[in-house]
Amino acid sequence: MPETPETDPARIVADADVLVADLLAGETTGNPAREAMDEIRSHSWLELVASDSLLDDAEAVVADLADADLAAAWRERIEDLRVAVEHPPGDHPALASAYRGRAAHVLSGDEGLRGAQVGAALGSRLNVSVKTPEGFVALFDAESLYEAVEGGEYPGPDRDPRA
């Protein structure tokens, strides 16, 4: 049996639904997808992992719900933020991105990804936690995570999440 790859707790995958909700949330408060993505964008030492397939899914939904120009502009911006990974066609884009990118966290609103069967199947292949954006925001502790992955004193957020 192959060894379970070591995951990086500073690597996070946001499923297409989270990426779309973040973008289309507007400037309203209380949007968990926006809050979760702001945490990721606010810290240069956190990495957003995403395959082209995952971004293709999100881009298509944005084009359908809003317009193609917004979708293209979003795609250009997210390309600069993400760590690109490749996976075989047909794999679930978020789960495959986590596996190929050794991400420890997947943010998704898909209840099917958070079920016990998926957790058991993933656990044998990858040490990954699938959470809703609400769950991530509630549990995320940048200071503790920084100390664990970077070492030293937490400097606080070092990027503007909306820049």
Secondary structure, 3 states (H helix, E strand, C coil): CCCCCCCEEEEEEECHHHHHHHHHCCCCCCCHHHHHHHHHHCCCCCEEEEEHHHHHHHHHHHHHHCCHHHHHHHHHHHHHHEEEECCCCCCCHHHHHHHHHCEEEEECCCHHHHCHHHHHHHHCCCCCEEECHHHHHHHCCHHHHHHHHCCCCCCCCCCCCCC
